[in-house]
Amino acid sequence: MYYLYLKESPLGLKYLGKFTTRKNRKNFTVYEYLGSGKVWKQHITKHNFTSADIKTEILFETTDEEELKRVAKEYSDKFLVAENPQFANMVPEDGANPCKYVDFSKRATPEYREKISKALTGKPKSEKHKANMKTFEKGRTPWNKGITGVYKQSQETLEKRKQGIHAFYDNKLKEELDPIIQKIILDKEQLSYKQIQNKYNLSYEKLRRARRLYSF
């Protein structure tokens, strides 16, 4: 079953989208589904909204995907979702969301930002939203406080980050290879490295790192 829905957050931002029932969605419905649009998801995450906070209206439902695409395009044109600042859609919802419809210039102009501001001005905030804002702002120090000029990480910081990344991936590899490393080391006496790769389904990079980690 295909659903065309219209969702609206407590702040008034809307999102037109589709929901498809399938095996990995057995445990939730279109009303519990938050949506997949990038701007819409950022809005939901920023304000910690849940499905209970979001108003969902089913505009159309069908078992025919082509019919869904046709109706979705009609609603997209009707609401002008890609241009309307009250909608989070970056492109018209037509079932495929082709990027050729995107006009990013309309998302960057001062006029557009002003329209967004006016659309959200005066919208009542829930008590939960107010509490979240207070919690977030309390004791918050700007990341760039005290920094002057161009921000640049020191060589020491860059080296620490590099070591941390290497350590993370080394630990992940050890978790994978610890149960079989003794077998690999024994096989090394009789098999070539290429044969070991094939036998244990290891990439060249994994085997190279394993030789460094286990010294064989």
N, C-alpha and C positions, 0 to 999 in steps of 0.2 A: 504494500500500500504506500502511496506517495501523498504527502501532505504539503500544502503551501500555507505557511503561517506568517503572522505578523506579531512580532514581539515588541514590548515597550517597557523600558526601565522606569523606576520611580522618578528619575530625573527628566523623563520625557523623550529620551532618545529611542528611536524605533529601528527595527531591523526586519527586512523581508527575506525569508529564506524557505528552504525546503527540508523536509525530514522524510527519510525512507526507512521503513521497517525492514530489518534483516536480523540474521542470527545473533550478531554481536550487540544488538540493541533490544534484547528480550526483557532486560530488567528496567527499562525506562521508556516513557512515552514522549510524544512531541511536547507535552507540557513540562516535562522534566528536562528536556534537551535544551541547552542554553544557546546553541547556535555556533557557527564556525567562522563567521566573518572576522577578519583581523582587527578592525577598528572596534567592532562590537565586543569582541572578547577582551580587548584592552580596557574598554569601558566597564565591563562586568568585573574584571579582576581588580581594577583600580578602586572600585567602590565596594568590593566584597559582596556583591549581590549573589543571591542564590535563585534557584528556579521558583522558590516561593515568593520572591520579591518581584519577579518578572510577570507581566501580564501577557498572556498568549491567546491569540485569536486565530482559529482555523479558517482560512479564507476558501480553501478548496481541497478536496481529497479525491483520489482516483487510483485505479490500478494501471492506468495507461500513462507511461512516461512521456510520450509525445504530447499527450493532452495536457499534462502538467506543465511542460515547457511552454506550450502555447499560452496557457492561462497565466503563468508566471510572468511571461513577457508583457502581457496585457496589463497586469497590475504594476509592473515596473514602469511602464510608460505612463500609466495613470498617476502614480505617486511621484514620478521622476526621481526614483530613489538614489540614483548616482549623483544627482545635482542638488537634491533637497537636503539642506543642513540638518533637518530633523531626523534624517535616516543615516545609519552607520554604513550602509552599503557603499562599497567603492565601485561596484559595477552593477548593471541591471541583473536581477535574478531571473535567469531564463533556463535554468537546469544545467548549463555548462559553464556559465560565468566566463566567457571569453575575454581575455585582457584587451582585445582590440576596442572594447567599449570604454576603457578607462580614459578619462581626461584628467590627469593629475594636476594640470595647471589650475583647475578650479578648486583644488584642495589647498593651494598655497597662497592664493591672493589675499590681501588684507580684507577685501570685500567679503570673501567667503568666511574668514575667521570672525568677522563682525557678525555675520548672519548666525554662525554657531553660537556666539556669545549671547545674542538677542534671543535665540531659540531656547537657551537654558536659563536665562535670567528670570528670577522670580519663581522658578520651580521649587515647590516645597521639598525640603530634605527630611527623610525619616529620622526618628530618634536613633536608630541603629547607625545610619550614615553619619550623623553628628558625632556619635560616640567614637566611631572609627576614625574620623578626622582628628578628634582631640587626642586619641591614643597615638596616632601617627605623628602628629606635630609636636607632642610633648617631649621635650628634651632632645629634639632632633637637631643635629649639627650639620650644616651644609658640607658636602664632601670637599668643596674647594675653599673652605674658610682658611684665610691666612696665606693662600697661594697667590703669588703675583707673577705676572708674565705668563709665558707659555708653560703649561703643565707638562712635565716630562719625568718619567720614572727613572730612578737611578739604576745604574748597572747592577748594583747589589740586589735591588728589588726584582729586576728582570731575571737575574740568575736564580733567585729563590723561587720565582714562579715557574721557571723552566724545570728546576729540580722537583718541585711539587707535582708538576704534570707527569714527569717521568716516573716518579714514585707511585702515582695513582695507577698508571697503566701497567707498571711492573707488578703491583699487587693484584690487579685484575688477572694478569697472565698467570701468576703463581696459583691463584685459586683454581684456574682451569687446568694447569699442568701438574700440580702436586700429586694428584691421585695416579698419574701415569708416567711420571718422570723417570722412575727407576726402570720401567720397561723400555723407555726411549733410550736411556743410557746403555742398557744391555744390548739393544738392537744396533746401536752405533758401531759395535764391534764387527757386525756382519753386513750391515746395510749401508748404502750411501745416504747422504743427506737428502737427496731427491727421493729416494725410496721411503725414508722416514717421513718426509712431508706427505707423500701419498698415503702411507699406511695410517697416519694419525690425523690426516686432513688438516695439516698445518700450512699456513702461508710461509713464504720465504722470510718475511719480516718477523713472524712469530718464532720461527725456528732460530733465527739469528739472535733475537732477544733472549730466548730460552738458553742458548749456549752461553751467553754472557751471564745470565742470572745463576745458572747451575754449574757453570765452569766445566763444560764437557766438550 
